[in-house]
Structure formats: structure tokens, C-alpha cells
Amino acid sequence: MNLLNGIGPMELVFFALPLLTIVISVILQLVIKKKLVVVSIVFVAYLIATFVLFNSTFLIWCFIYTFISFIGTLIGDLIIKYGKKSV
């Protein structure tokens, strides 16, 4: 059974992948605690996916998702910062 059954390409590009990017970025930031490393991992993953799964027109989305990943790392930093204050 296909995991993405019923999801069209536009829903994937506008909803599923951005949400997945934010969630993965926050989790990686909580584990690795290095913004540049997390954003680089996401960029390389999307760059590989651009040429393996999609086509070269997906490259602009690669950069957009990298920026979204940076926002996710900032959210992860806030969780780390305010999580230590409450303990």
C-alpha cells in the first residue's frame, strides 16, 4: 500500500513536505543542536531527491524547504532555550 495514496503533487509540495521538513528540523535540532548541520542535512537530502525522485524544476523548492528547515531549527532552539529555564 502506498503511504502517499490520495495525495496529489500539489498537496505534497504545499502541505506534506513543508510540515515534514519542520518536524524533522525540530527533531534534528533537539538531537544535534547545530543549526548549520541540520540545515545542511535537509538541503542535501532535498538536493538528492530533486534529481532522483523529481526533476530539475523542483530545485527552487529545494531552496524553499531549506529556508523552512532553518525556521524549524529556530523553533528547536526556542524549545531548548525555554526548556532549560523551566527545569
Rosetta constraint file for C-alpha pairs under 8 A:
AtomPair CA 1 CA 5 HARMONIC 7.70 0.50
AtomPair CA 7 CA 11 HARMONIC 6.07 0.50
AtomPair CA 7 CA 12 HARMONIC 6.43 0.50
AtomPair CA 8 CA 12 HARMONIC 6.23 0.50
AtomPair CA 9 CA 13 HARMONIC 6.18 0.50
AtomPair CA 10 CA 14 HARMONIC 5.95 0.50
AtomPair CA 11 CA 15 HARMONIC 5.38 0.50
AtomPair CA 11 CA 16 HARMONIC 6.47 0.50
AtomPair CA 12 CA 16 HARMONIC 4.75 0.50
AtomPair CA 12 CA 17 HARMONIC 5.81 0.50
AtomPair CA 13 CA 17 HARMONIC 5.78 0.50
AtomPair CA 13 CA 18 HARMONIC 7.28 0.50
AtomPair CA 13 CA 61 HARMONIC 7.99 0.50
AtomPair CA 14 CA 18 HARMONIC 6.60 0.50
AtomPair CA 15 CA 19 HARMONIC 6.16 0.50
AtomPair CA 16 CA 20 HARMONIC 6.04 0.50
AtomPair CA 17 CA 21 HARMONIC 5.91 0.50
AtomPair CA 17 CA 65 HARMONIC 7.94 0.50
AtomPair CA 18 CA 22 HARMONIC 6.25 0.50
AtomPair CA 18 CA 65 HARMONIC 6.44 0.50
AtomPair CA 18 CA 68 HARMONIC 6.96 0.50
AtomPair CA 19 CA 23 HARMONIC 6.21 0.50
AtomPair CA 20 CA 24 HARMONIC 6.04 0.50
AtomPair CA 21 CA 25 HARMONIC 5.94 0.50
AtomPair CA 21 CA 42 HARMONIC 7.69 0.50
AtomPair CA 21 CA 65 HARMONIC 6.80 0.50
AtomPair CA 21 CA 68 HARMONIC 6.95 0.50
AtomPair CA 21 CA 69 HARMONIC 5.84 0.50
AtomPair CA 21 CA 72 HARMONIC 7.62 0.50
AtomPair CA 22 CA 26 HARMONIC 6.11 0.50
AtomPair CA 22 CA 68 HARMONIC 6.56 0.50
AtomPair CA 22 CA 69 HARMONIC 5.71 0.50
AtomPair CA 22 CA 71 HARMONIC 7.46 0.50
AtomPair CA 22 CA 72 HARMONIC 4.77 0.50
AtomPair CA 23 CA 27 HARMONIC 6.23 0.50
AtomPair CA 23 CA 72 HARMONIC 7.16 0.50
AtomPair CA 24 CA 28 HARMONIC 5.98 0.50
AtomPair CA 25 CA 29 HARMONIC 5.92 0.50
AtomPair CA 25 CA 38 HARMONIC 6.52 0.50
AtomPair CA 25 CA 39 HARMONIC 7.52 0.50
AtomPair CA 25 CA 42 HARMONIC 7.69 0.50
AtomPair CA 25 CA 69 HARMONIC 5.48 0.50
AtomPair CA 25 CA 70 HARMONIC 7.60 0.50
AtomPair CA 25 CA 72 HARMONIC 5.09 0.50
AtomPair CA 25 CA 73 HARMONIC 5.57 0.50
AtomPair CA 25 CA 76 HARMONIC 7.58 0.50
AtomPair CA 26 CA 30 HARMONIC 6.22 0.50
AtomPair CA 26 CA 72 HARMONIC 5.14 0.50
AtomPair CA 26 CA 73 HARMONIC 5.45 0.50
AtomPair CA 26 CA 75 HARMONIC 6.49 0.50
AtomPair CA 26 CA 76 HARMONIC 4.64 0.50
AtomPair CA 27 CA 31 HARMONIC 6.34 0.50
AtomPair CA 27 CA 76 HARMONIC 7.25 0.50
AtomPair CA 28 CA 32 HARMONIC 5.68 0.50
AtomPair CA 28 CA 33 HARMONIC 7.41 0.50
AtomPair CA 28 CA 38 HARMONIC 6.26 0.50
AtomPair CA 28 CA 73 HARMONIC 7.99 0.50
AtomPair CA 29 CA 33 HARMONIC 4.72 0.50
AtomPair CA 29 CA 34 HARMONIC 6.39 0.50
AtomPair CA 29 CA 35 HARMONIC 6.66 0.50
AtomPair CA 29 CA 38 HARMONIC 6.41 0.50
AtomPair CA 29 CA 73 HARMONIC 5.53 0.50
AtomPair CA 29 CA 76 HARMONIC 5.51 0.50
AtomPair CA 29 CA 77 HARMONIC 7.07 0.50
AtomPair CA 30 CA 76 HARMONIC 5.91 0.50
AtomPair CA 30 CA 77 HARMONIC 7.52 0.50
AtomPair CA 30 CA 80 HARMONIC 6.91 0.50
AtomPair CA 32 CA 37 HARMONIC 7.89 0.50
AtomPair CA 32 CA 38 HARMONIC 7.43 0.50
AtomPair CA 33 CA 77 HARMONIC 7.73 0.50
AtomPair CA 34 CA 38 HARMONIC 6.35 0.50
AtomPair CA 35 CA 39 HARMONIC 6.12 0.50
AtomPair CA 35 CA 70 HARMONIC 7.27 0.50
AtomPair CA 35 CA 73 HARMONIC 5.94 0.50
AtomPair CA 35 CA 74 HARMONIC 7.94 0.50
AtomPair CA 36 CA 40 HARMONIC 5.93 0.50
AtomPair CA 37 CA 41 HARMONIC 6.12 0.50
AtomPair CA 38 CA 42 HARMONIC 6.36 0.50
AtomPair CA 38 CA 69 HARMONIC 7.87 0.50
AtomPair CA 38 CA 73 HARMONIC 7.37 0.50
AtomPair CA 39 CA 43 HARMONIC 6.08 0.50
AtomPair CA 39 CA 66 HARMONIC 6.27 0.50
AtomPair CA 39 CA 69 HARMONIC 5.92 0.50
AtomPair CA 39 CA 70 HARMONIC 5.96 0.50
AtomPair CA 39 CA 73 HARMONIC 7.71 0.50
AtomPair CA 40 CA 44 HARMONIC 6.06 0.50
AtomPair CA 41 CA 45 HARMONIC 6.11 0.50
AtomPair CA 42 CA 46 HARMONIC 6.18 0.50
AtomPair CA 42 CA 66 HARMONIC 6.36 0.50
AtomPair CA 42 CA 69 HARMONIC 6.94 0.50
AtomPair CA 43 CA 47 HARMONIC 5.95 0.50
AtomPair CA 43 CA 62 HARMONIC 6.69 0.50
AtomPair CA 43 CA 63 HARMONIC 7.34 0.50
AtomPair CA 43 CA 65 HARMONIC 7.73 0.50
AtomPair CA 43 CA 66 HARMONIC 5.45 0.50
AtomPair CA 44 CA 48 HARMONIC 6.10 0.50
AtomPair CA 45 CA 49 HARMONIC 6.16 0.50
AtomPair CA 46 CA 50 HARMONIC 5.91 0.50
AtomPair CA 46 CA 62 HARMONIC 5.45 0.50
AtomPair CA 46 CA 65 HARMONIC 7.93 0.50
AtomPair CA 47 CA 51 HARMONIC 6.86 0.50
AtomPair CA 47 CA 59 HARMONIC 7.12 0.50
AtomPair CA 47 CA 62 HARMONIC 6.23 0.50
AtomPair CA 48 CA 52 HARMONIC 6.06 0.50
AtomPair CA 49 CA 53 HARMONIC 5.12 0.50
AtomPair CA 49 CA 54 HARMONIC 6.43 0.50
AtomPair CA 50 CA 54 HARMONIC 4.85 0.50
AtomPair CA 50 CA 55 HARMONIC 5.71 0.50
AtomPair CA 50 CA 56 HARMONIC 6.25 0.50
AtomPair CA 50 CA 58 HARMONIC 5.73 0.50
AtomPair CA 50 CA 59 HARMONIC 6.08 0.50
AtomPair CA 50 CA 62 HARMONIC 7.25 0.50
AtomPair CA 51 CA 55 HARMONIC 5.52 0.50
AtomPair CA 51 CA 56 HARMONIC 6.33 0.50
AtomPair CA 54 CA 58 HARMONIC 6.35 0.50
AtomPair CA 55 CA 59 HARMONIC 7.78 0.50
AtomPair CA 58 CA 62 HARMONIC 6.48 0.50
AtomPair CA 59 CA 63 HARMONIC 6.76 0.50
AtomPair CA 60 CA 64 HARMONIC 6.41 0.50
AtomPair CA 61 CA 65 HARMONIC 5.92 0.50
AtomPair CA 62 CA 66 HARMONIC 6.18 0.50
AtomPair CA 63 CA 67 HARMONIC 6.36 0.50
AtomPair CA 64 CA 68 HARMONIC 6.31 0.50
AtomPair CA 65 CA 69 HARMONIC 6.00 0.50
AtomPair CA 66 CA 70 HARMONIC 6.36 0.50
AtomPair CA 67 CA 71 HARMONIC 6.51 0.50
AtomPair CA 68 CA 72 HARMONIC 6.31 0.50
AtomPair CA 69 CA 73 HARMONIC 6.26 0.50
AtomPair CA 70 CA 74 HARMONIC 6.38 0.50
AtomPair CA 71 CA 75 HARMONIC 6.37 0.50
AtomPair CA 72 CA 76 HARMONIC 6.21 0.50
AtomPair CA 73 CA 77 HARMONIC 6.12 0.50
AtomPair CA 74 CA 78 HARMONIC 6.29 0.50
AtomPair CA 75 CA 79 HARMONIC 6.32 0.50
AtomPair CA 76 CA 80 HARMONIC 6.23 0.50
AtomPair CA 77 CA 81 HARMONIC 5.98 0.50
AtomPair CA 78 CA 82 HARMONIC 5.95 0.50
AtomPair CA 78 CA 83 HARMONIC 7.97 0.50
AtomPair CA 79 CA 83 HARMONIC 5.54 0.50
AtomPair CA 80 CA 84 HARMONIC 6.25 0.50
AtomPair CA 81 CA 85 HARMONIC 6.73 0.50
AtomPair CA 82 CA 86 HARMONIC 6.46 0.50
AtomPair CA 83 CA 87 HARMONIC 6.67 0.50
